[in-house]
């Protein structure tokens, strides 16, 4: 039977804690990059105008 090396293993609680930090940073970064108001303000005007006016 093989011995399991436990030196480099982390607990489930530690893994969840690390993943939650990563998820929070990812959500914040995504919100900053894809902020709808900022994206709309920086987009060029419609070249053809609004055909329904």
PQR file with spaces between the fields and no chain letter, atoms N, CA, C, O and H, PARSE charges and radii, in Angstrom:
ATOM       1  N    UNK     1       0.842   -1.181    0.000 -0.4000 1.5000
ATOM       2  CA   UNK     1       0.000    0.000    0.000 -0.0000 2.0000
ATOM       3  C    UNK     1       0.887    1.244    0.000  0.5500 1.7000
ATOM       4  O    UNK     1       1.880    1.308    0.724 -0.5500 1.4000
ATOM       5  N    UNK     2       0.520    2.231   -0.818 -0.4000 1.5000
ATOM       6  CA   UNK     2       1.303    3.460   -0.896 -0.0000 2.0000
ATOM       7  C    UNK     2       0.996    4.377    0.271  0.5500 1.7000
ATOM       8  O    UNK     2      -0.126    4.431    0.774 -0.5500 1.4000
ATOM       9  H    UNK     2      -0.287    2.179   -1.407  0.4000 1.0000
ATOM      10  N    UNK     3       2.033    5.100    0.687 -0.4000 1.5000
ATOM      11  CA   UNK     3       1.840    6.135    1.691 -0.0000 2.0000
ATOM      12  C    UNK     3       1.434    7.423    0.984  0.5500 1.7000
ATOM      13  O    UNK     3       2.006    7.772   -0.049 -0.5500 1.4000
ATOM      14  H    UNK     3       2.944    5.057    0.279  0.4000 1.0000
ATOM      15  N    UNK     4       0.461    8.119    1.527 -0.4000 1.5000
ATOM      16  CA   UNK     4       0.021    9.374    0.947 -0.0000 2.0000
ATOM      17  C    UNK     4       0.832   10.505    1.554  0.5500 1.7000
ATOM      18  O    UNK     4       0.902   10.648    2.775 -0.5500 1.4000
ATOM      19  H    UNK     4      -0.004    7.835    2.366  0.4000 1.0000
ATOM      20  N    UNK     5       1.446   11.311    0.687 -0.4000 1.5000
ATOM      21  CA   UNK     5       2.237   12.438    1.137 -0.0000 2.0000
ATOM      22  C    UNK     5       1.295   13.587    1.498  0.5500 1.7000
ATOM      23  O    UNK     5       0.616   14.125    0.624 -0.5500 1.4000
ATOM      24  H    UNK     5       1.389   11.195   -0.305  0.4000 1.0000
ATOM      25  N    UNK     6       1.248   13.965    2.772 -0.4000 1.5000
ATOM      26  CA   UNK     6       0.317   15.005    3.223 -0.0000 2.0000
ATOM      27  C    UNK     6       1.004   16.343    3.439  0.5500 1.7000
ATOM      28  O    UNK     6       0.379   17.284    3.927 -0.5500 1.4000
ATOM      29  H    UNK     6       1.800   13.528    3.482  0.4000 1.0000
ATOM      30  N    UNK     7       2.277   16.445    3.086 -0.4000 1.5000
ATOM      31  CA   UNK     7       3.005   17.697    3.302 -0.0000 2.0000
ATOM      32  C    UNK     7       2.468   18.825    2.424  0.5500 1.7000
ATOM      33  O    UNK     7       2.347   19.959    2.889 -0.5500 1.4000
ATOM      34  H    UNK     7       2.786   15.681    2.689  0.4000 1.0000
ATOM      35  N    UNK     8       2.146   18.538    1.177 -0.4000 1.5000
ATOM      36  CA   UNK     8       1.726   19.575    0.234 -0.0000 2.0000
ATOM      37  C    UNK     8       0.210   19.682    0.097  0.5500 1.7000
ATOM      38  O    UNK     8      -0.273   20.470   -0.717 -0.5500 1.4000
ATOM      39  H    UNK     8       2.244   17.617    0.799  0.4000 1.0000
ATOM      40  N    UNK     9      -0.535   18.926    0.854 -0.4000 1.5000
ATOM      41  CA   UNK     9      -1.986   18.949    0.730 -0.0000 2.0000
ATOM      42  C    UNK     9      -2.581   19.989    1.673  0.5500 1.7000
ATOM      43  O    UNK     9      -2.042   20.260    2.746 -0.5500 1.4000
ATOM      44  H    UNK     9      -0.143   18.286    1.515  0.4000 1.0000
ATOM      45  N    UNK    10      -3.704   20.565    1.246 -0.4000 1.5000
ATOM      46  CA   UNK    10      -4.404   21.518    2.094 -0.0000 2.0000
ATOM      47  C    UNK    10      -5.782   20.946    2.412  0.5500 1.7000
ATOM      48  O    UNK    10      -6.258   20.030    1.741 -0.5500 1.4000
ATOM      49  H    UNK    10      -4.141   20.345    0.375  0.4000 1.0000
ATOM      50  N    UNK    11      -6.409   21.493    3.432 -0.4000 1.5000
ATOM      51  CA   UNK    11      -7.721   20.997    3.820 -0.0000 2.0000
ATOM      52  C    UNK    11      -8.788   21.577    2.904  0.5500 1.7000
ATOM      53  O    UNK    11      -8.542   22.526    2.158 -0.5500 1.4000
ATOM      54  H    UNK    11      -6.023   22.237    3.977  0.4000 1.0000
ATOM      55  N    UNK    12      -9.944   21.004    2.973 -0.4000 1.5000
ATOM      56  CA   UNK    12     -11.074   21.487    2.179 -0.0000 2.0000
ATOM      57  C    UNK    12     -11.420   22.924    2.558  0.5500 1.7000
ATOM      58  O    UNK    12     -11.746   23.736    1.693 -0.5500 1.4000
ATOM      59  H    UNK    12     -10.144   20.234    3.579  0.4000 1.0000
ATOM      60  N    UNK    13     -11.349   23.231    3.835 -0.4000 1.5000
ATOM      61  CA   UNK    13     -11.655   24.580    4.317 -0.0000 2.0000
ATOM      62  C    UNK    13     -10.674   25.601    3.740  0.5500 1.7000
ATOM      63  O    UNK    13     -11.081   26.683    3.317 -0.5500 1.4000
ATOM      64  H    UNK    13     -11.084   22.571    4.538  0.4000 1.0000
ATOM      65  N    UNK    14      -9.393   25.264    3.723 -0.4000 1.5000
ATOM      66  CA   UNK    14      -8.380   26.156    3.158 -0.0000 2.0000
ATOM      67  C    UNK    14      -8.589   26.346    1.656  0.5500 1.7000
ATOM      68  O    UNK    14      -8.415   27.450    1.140 -0.5500 1.4000
ATOM      69  H    UNK    14      -9.062   24.385    4.067  0.4000 1.0000
ATOM      70  N    UNK    15      -8.958   25.281    0.958 -0.4000 1.5000
ATOM      71  CA   UNK    15      -9.185   25.366   -0.483 -0.0000 2.0000
ATOM      72  C    UNK    15     -10.372   26.268   -0.789  0.5500 1.7000
ATOM      73  O    UNK    15     -10.314   27.073   -1.718 -0.5500 1.4000
ATOM      74  H    UNK    15      -9.099   24.384    1.377  0.4000 1.0000
ATOM      75  N    UNK    16     -11.443   26.143   -0.021 -0.4000 1.5000
ATOM      76  CA   UNK    16     -12.627   26.986   -0.230 -0.0000 2.0000
ATOM      77  C    UNK    16     -12.292   28.438    0.047  0.5500 1.7000
ATOM      78  O    UNK    16     -12.760   29.329   -0.661 -0.5500 1.4000
ATOM      79  H    UNK    16     -11.491   25.488    0.734  0.4000 1.0000
ATOM      80  N    UNK    17     -11.488   28.685    1.070 -0.4000 1.5000
ATOM      81  CA   UNK    17     -11.103   30.047    1.410 -0.0000 2.0000
ATOM      82  C    UNK    17     -10.286   30.675    0.275  0.5500 1.7000
ATOM      83  O    UNK    17     -10.506   31.833   -0.081 -0.5500 1.4000
ATOM      84  H    UNK    17     -11.109   27.961    1.646  0.4000 1.0000
ATOM      85  N    UNK    18      -9.350   29.917   -0.289 -0.4000 1.5000
ATOM      86  CA   UNK    18      -8.534   30.428   -1.390 -0.0000 2.0000
ATOM      87  C    UNK    18      -9.385   30.678   -2.628  0.5500 1.7000
ATOM      88  O    UNK    18      -9.199   31.686   -3.310 -0.5500 1.4000
ATOM      89  H    UNK    18      -9.171   28.976    0.000  0.4000 1.0000
ATOM      90  N    UNK    19     -10.307   29.784   -2.924 -0.4000 1.5000
ATOM      91  CA   UNK    19     -11.161   29.942   -4.093 -0.0000 2.0000
ATOM      92  C    UNK    19     -12.110   31.125   -3.944  0.5500 1.7000
ATOM      93  O    UNK    19     -12.411   31.800   -4.929 -0.5500 1.4000
ATOM      94  H    UNK    19     -10.457   28.965   -2.370  0.4000 1.0000
ATOM      95  N    UNK    20     -12.579   31.383   -2.741 -0.4000 1.5000
ATOM      96  CA   UNK    20     -13.486   32.514   -2.546 -0.0000 2.0000
ATOM      97  C    UNK    20     -12.748   33.833   -2.775  0.5500 1.7000
ATOM      98  O    UNK    20     -13.322   34.775   -3.323 -0.5500 1.4000
ATOM      99  H    UNK    20     -12.334   30.835   -1.942  0.4000 1.0000
ATOM     100  N    UNK    21     -11.492   33.907   -2.365 -0.4000 1.5000
ATOM     101  CA   UNK    21     -10.697   35.116   -2.618 -0.0000 2.0000
ATOM     102  C    UNK    21     -10.502   35.313   -4.118  0.5500 1.7000
ATOM     103  O    UNK    21     -10.622   36.432   -4.618 -0.5500 1.4000
ATOM     104  H    UNK    21     -11.026   33.142   -1.920  0.4000 1.0000
ATOM     105  N    UNK    22     -10.206   34.244   -4.828 -0.4000 1.5000
ATOM     106  CA   UNK    22     -10.009   34.317   -6.271 -0.0000 2.0000
ATOM     107  C    UNK    22     -11.305   34.736   -6.970  0.5500 1.7000
ATOM     108  O    UNK    22     -11.290   35.563   -7.881 -0.5500 1.4000
ATOM     109  H    UNK    22     -10.109   33.335   -4.421  0.4000 1.0000
ATOM     110  N    UNK    23     -12.418   34.159   -6.536 -0.4000 1.5000
ATOM     111  CA   UNK    23     -13.709   34.487   -7.146 -0.0000 2.0000
ATOM     112  C    UNK    23     -14.063   35.950   -6.913  0.5500 1.7000
ATOM     113  O    UNK    23     -14.588   36.610   -7.809 -0.5500 1.4000
ATOM     114  H    UNK    23     -12.431   33.486   -5.796  0.4000 1.0000
ATOM     115  N    UNK    24     -13.781   36.458   -5.723 -0.4000 1.5000
ATOM     116  CA   UNK    24     -14.081   37.862   -5.428 -0.0000 2.0000
ATOM     117  C    UNK    24     -13.244   38.790   -6.304  0.5500 1.7000
ATOM     118  O    UNK    24     -13.762   39.768   -6.843 -0.5500 1.4000
ATOM     119  H    UNK    24     -13.355   35.922   -4.995  0.4000 1.0000
ATOM     120  N    UNK    25     -11.964   38.493   -6.446 -0.4000 1.5000
ATOM     121  CA   UNK    25     -11.105   39.325   -7.281 -0.0000 2.0000
ATOM     122  C    UNK    25     -11.526   39.265   -8.745  0.5500 1.7000
ATOM     123  O    UNK    25     -11.484   40.274   -9.449 -0.5500 1.4000
ATOM     124  H    UNK    25     -11.544   37.699   -6.008  0.4000 1.0000
ATOM     125  N    UNK    26     -11.927   38.093   -9.199 -0.4000 1.5000
ATOM     126  CA   UNK    26     -12.370   37.941  -10.573 -0.0000 2.0000
ATOM     127  C    UNK    26     -13.644   38.736  -10.819  0.5500 1.7000
ATOM     128  O    UNK    26     -13.781   39.386  -11.855 -0.5500 1.4000
ATOM     129  H    UNK    26     -11.961   37.273   -8.627  0.4000 1.0000
ATOM     130  N    UNK    27     -14.578   38.687   -9.869 -0.4000 1.5000
ATOM     131  CA   UNK    27     -15.829   39.432  -10.024 -0.0000 2.0000
ATOM     132  C    UNK    27     -15.573   40.939  -10.063  0.5500 1.7000
ATOM     133  O    UNK    27     -16.165   41.650  -10.874 -0.5500 1.4000
ATOM     134  H    UNK    27     -14.467   38.159   -9.027  0.4000 1.0000
ATOM     135  N    UNK    28     -14.710   41.414   -9.204 -0.4000 1.5000
ATOM     136  CA   UNK    28     -14.395   42.844   -9.175 -0.0000 2.0000
ATOM     137  C    UNK    28     -13.717   43.263  -10.480  0.5500 1.7000
ATOM     138  O    UNK    28     -14.067   44.290  -11.063 -0.5500 1.4000
ATOM     139  H    UNK    28     -14.229   40.836   -8.544  0.4000 1.0000
ATOM     140  N    UNK    29     -12.763   42.479  -10.930 -0.4000 1.5000
ATOM     141  CA   UNK    29     -12.067   42.791  -12.171 -0.0000 2.0000
ATOM     142  C    UNK    29     -12.997   42.779  -13.365  0.5500 1.7000
ATOM     143  O    UNK    29     -12.902   43.641  -14.239 -0.5500 1.4000
ATOM     144  H    UNK    29     -12.479   41.645  -10.457  0.4000 1.0000
ATOM     145  N    UNK    30     -13.897   41.809  -13.411 -0.4000 1.5000
ATOM     146  CA   UNK    30     -14.849   41.738  -14.507 -0.0000 2.0000
ATOM     147  C    UNK    30     -15.786   42.936  -14.493  0.5500 1.7000
ATOM     148  O    UNK    30     -16.101   43.491  -15.546 -0.5500 1.4000
ATOM     149  H    UNK    30     -13.974   41.109  -12.701  0.4000 1.0000
ATOM     150  N    UNK    31     -16.231   43.337  -13.316 -0.4000 1.5000
ATOM     151  CA   UNK    31     -17.130   44.486  -13.207 -0.0000 2.0000
ATOM     152  C    UNK    31     -16.435   45.765  -13.670  0.5500 1.7000
ATOM     153  O    UNK    31     -17.035   46.596  -14.351 -0.5500 1.4000
ATOM     154  H    UNK    31     -15.976   42.886  -12.460  0.4000 1.0000
ATOM     155  N    UNK    32     -15.181   45.910  -13.297 -0.4000 1.5000
ATOM     156  CA   UNK    32     -14.439   47.111  -13.694 -0.0000 2.0000
ATOM     157  C    UNK    32     -14.238   47.140  -15.206  0.5500 1.7000
ATOM     158  O    UNK    32     -14.418   48.180  -15.840 -0.5500 1.4000
ATOM     159  H    UNK    32     -14.694   45.235  -12.744  0.4000 1.0000
ATOM     160  N    UNK    33     -13.869   46.007  -15.779 -0.4000 1.5000
ATOM     161  CA   UNK    33     -13.606   45.953  -17.211 -0.0000 2.0000
ATOM     162  C    UNK    33     -14.895   46.104  -18.026  0.5500 1.7000
ATOM     163  O    UNK    33     -14.903   46.773  -19.059 -0.5500 1.4000
ATOM     164  H    UNK    33     -13.723   45.162  -15.265  0.4000 1.0000
ATOM     165  N    UNK    34     -15.965   45.492  -17.566 -0.4000 1.5000
ATOM     166  CA   UNK    34     -17.202   45.478  -18.338 -0.0000 2.0000
ATOM     167  C    UNK    34     -18.267   46.419  -17.767  0.5500 1.7000
ATOM     168  O    UNK    34     -19.462   46.158  -17.904 -0.5500 1.4000
ATOM     169  H    UNK    34     -15.958   44.948  -16.727  0.4000 1.0000
ATOM     170  N    UNK    35     -17.846   47.489  -17.142 -0.4000 1.5000
ATOM     171  CA   UNK    35     -18.785   48.449  -16.577 -0.0000 2.0000
ATOM     172  C    UNK    35     -19.642   49.027  -17.715  0.5500 1.7000
ATOM     173  O    UNK    35     -19.101   49.670  -18.614 -0.5500 1.4000
ATOM     174  H    UNK    35     -16.875   47.701  -17.031  0.4000 1.0000
ATOM     175  N    UNK    36     -20.958   48.812  -17.694 -0.4000 1.5000
ATOM     176  CA   UNK    36     -21.795   49.205  -18.832 -0.0000 2.0000
ATOM     177  C    UNK    36     -21.825   50.715  -19.098  0.5500 1.7000
ATOM     178  O    UNK    36     -21.800   51.123  -20.259 -0.5500 1.4000
ATOM     179  H    UNK    36     -21.398   48.289  -16.963  0.4000 1.0000
ATOM     180  N    UNK    37     -21.876   51.530  -18.087 -0.4000 1.5000
ATOM     181  CA   UNK    37     -21.936   52.977  -18.310 -0.0000 2.0000
ATOM     182  C    UNK    37     -20.651   53.484  -18.953  0.5500 1.7000
ATOM     183  O    UNK    37     -20.693   54.311  -19.864 -0.5500 1.4000
ATOM     184  H    UNK    37     -21.896   51.198  -17.144  0.4000 1.0000
ATOM     185  N    UNK    38     -19.532   53.000  -18.489 -0.4000 1.5000
ATOM     186  CA   UNK    38     -18.256   53.431  -19.045 -0.0000 2.0000
ATOM     187  C    UNK    38     -18.114   52.920  -20.485  0.5500 1.7000
ATOM     188  O    UNK    38     -17.617   53.646  -21.346 -0.5500 1.4000
ATOM     189  H    UNK    38     -19.498   52.328  -17.749  0.4000 1.0000
ATOM     190  N    UNK    39     -18.532   51.711  -20.749 -0.4000 1.5000
ATOM     191  CA   UNK    39     -18.430   51.152  -22.089 -0.0000 2.0000
ATOM     192  C    UNK    39     -19.325   51.923  -23.060  0.5500 1.7000
ATOM     193  O    UNK    39     -18.944   52.148  -24.209 -0.5500 1.4000
ATOM     194  H    UNK    39     -18.935   51.121  -20.049  0.4000 1.0000
ATOM     195  N    UNK    40     -20.499   52.322  -22.610 -0.4000 1.5000
ATOM     196  CA   UNK    40     -21.414   53.074  -23.467 -0.0000 2.0000
ATOM     197  C    UNK    40     -20.873   54.471  -23.747  0.5500 1.7000
ATOM     198  O    UNK    40     -21.018   54.987  -24.855 -0.5500 1.4000
ATOM     199  H    UNK    40     -20.808   52.139  -21.677  0.4000 1.0000
ATOM     200  N    UNK    41     -20.255   55.078  -22.745 -0.4000 1.5000
ATOM     201  CA   UNK    41     -19.719   56.431  -22.912 -0.0000 2.0000
ATOM     202  C    UNK    41     -18.536   56.450  -23.868  0.5500 1.7000
ATOM     203  O    UNK    41     -18.322   57.438  -24.570 -0.5500 1.4000
ATOM     204  H    UNK    41     -20.137   54.659  -21.845  0.4000 1.0000
ATOM     205  N    UNK    42     -17.766   55.367  -23.901 -0.4000 1.5000
ATOM     206  CA   UNK    42     -16.576   55.355  -24.743 -0.0000 2.0000
ATOM     207  C    UNK    42     -16.836   54.802  -26.141  0.5500 1.7000
ATOM     208  O    UNK    42     -15.935   54.803  -26.979 -0.5500 1.4000
ATOM     209  H    UNK    42     -17.939   54.564  -23.330  0.4000 1.0000
ATOM     210  N    UNK    43     -18.061   54.327  -26.405 -0.4000 1.5000
ATOM     211  CA   UNK    43     -18.339   53.780  -27.727 -0.0000 2.0000
ATOM     212  C    UNK    43     -18.580   54.915  -28.715  0.5500 1.7000
ATOM     213  O    UNK    43     -19.098   55.964  -28.330 -0.5500 1.4000
ATOM     214  H    UNK    43     -18.793   54.325  -25.723  0.4000 1.0000
ATOM     215  N    UNK    44     -18.213   54.727  -29.985 -0.4000 1.5000
ATOM     216  CA   UNK    44     -18.407   55.791  -30.985 -0.0000 2.0000
ATOM     217  C    UNK    44     -19.895   55.971  -31.288  0.5500 1.7000
ATOM     218  O    UNK    44     -20.678   55.040  -31.097 -0.5500 1.4000
ATOM     219  H    UNK    44     -17.792   53.875  -30.298  0.4000 1.0000
ATOM     220  N    UNK    45     -20.289   57.136  -31.749 -0.4000 1.5000
ATOM     221  CA   UNK    45     -21.699   57.352  -32.089 -0.0000 2.0000
ATOM     222  C    UNK    45     -22.105   56.506  -33.291  0.5500 1.7000
ATOM     223  O    UNK    45     -21.267   56.103  -34.099 -0.5500 1.4000
ATOM     224  H    UNK    45     -19.654   57.893  -31.903  0.4000 1.0000
ATOM     225  N    UNK    46     -23.379   56.251  -33.390 -0.4000 1.5000
ATOM     226  CA   UNK    46     -23.911   55.445  -34.487 -0.0000 2.0000
ATOM     227  C    UNK    46     -23.756   56.222  -35.790  0.5500 1.7000
ATOM     228  O    UNK    46     -24.287   57.326  -35.902 -0.5500 1.4000
ATOM     229  H    UNK    46     -24.059   56.578  -32.735  0.4000 1.0000
ATOM     230  N    UNK    47     -23.041   55.678  -36.785 -0.4000 1.5000
ATOM     231  CA   UNK    47     -22.787   56.437  -38.019 -0.0000 2.0000
ATOM     232  C    UNK    47     -24.037   56.688  -38.848  0.5500 1.7000
ATOM     233  O    UNK    47     -24.110   57.698  -39.548 -0.5500 1.4000
ATOM     234  H    UNK    47     -22.609   54.781  -36.695  0.4000 1.0000
ATOM     235  N    UNK    48     -25.021   55.799  -38.790 -0.4000 1.5000
ATOM     236  CA   UNK    48     -26.209   55.969  -39.614 -0.0000 2.0000
ATOM     237  C    UNK    48     -27.331   56.694  -38.905  0.5500 1.7000
ATOM     238  O    UNK    48     -28.352   57.008  -39.517 -0.5500 1.4000
ATOM     239  H    UNK    48     -24.961   54.978  -38.221  0.4000 1.0000
ATOM     240  N    UNK    49     -27.161   56.960  -37.649 -0.4000 1.5000
ATOM     241  CA   UNK    49     -28.239   57.582  -36.894 -0.0000 2.0000
ATOM     242  C    UNK    49     -29.317   56.568  -36.559  0.5500 1.7000
ATOM     243  O    UNK    49     -29.149   55.375  -36.810 -0.5500 1.4000
ATOM     244  H    UNK    49     -26.332   56.705  -37.152  0.4000 1.0000
ATOM     245  N    UNK    50     -30.406   57.024  -36.002 -0.4000 1.5000
ATOM     246  CA   UNK    50     -31.494   56.143  -35.628 -0.0000 2.0000
ATOM     247  C    UNK    50     -32.514   56.105  -36.764  0.5500 1.7000
ATOM     248  O    UNK    50     -33.115   57.137  -37.062 -0.5500 1.4000
ATOM     249  H    UNK    50     -30.543   57.993  -35.797  0.4000 1.0000
ATOM     250  N    UNK    51     -32.733   54.959  -37.411 -0.4000 1.5000
ATOM     251  CA   UNK    51     -33.668   54.894  -38.540 -0.0000 2.0000
ATOM     252  C    UNK    51     -35.123   55.021  -38.112  0.5500 1.7000
ATOM     253  O    UNK    51     -35.984   55.224  -38.968 -0.5500 1.4000
ATOM     254  H    UNK    51     -32.244   54.120  -37.169  0.4000 1.0000
ATOM     255  N    UNK    52     -35.428   54.912  -36.839 -0.4000 1.5000
ATOM     256  CA   UNK    52     -36.801   54.963  -36.365 -0.0000 2.0000
ATOM     257  C    UNK    52     -37.226   56.355  -35.905  0.5500 1.7000
ATOM     258  O    UNK    52     -38.328   56.510  -35.378 -0.5500 1.4000
ATOM     259  H    UNK    52     -34.728   54.747  -36.144  0.4000 1.0000
ATOM     260  N    UNK    53     -36.388   57.367  -36.087 -0.4000 1.5000
ATOM     261  CA   UNK    53     -36.751   58.732  -35.668 -0.0000 2.0000
ATOM     262  C    UNK    53     -37.636   59.385  -36.682  0.5500 1.7000
ATOM     263  O    UNK    53     -38.042   60.533  -36.500 -0.5500 1.4000
ATOM     264  H    UNK    53     -35.492   57.242  -36.515  0.4000 1.0000
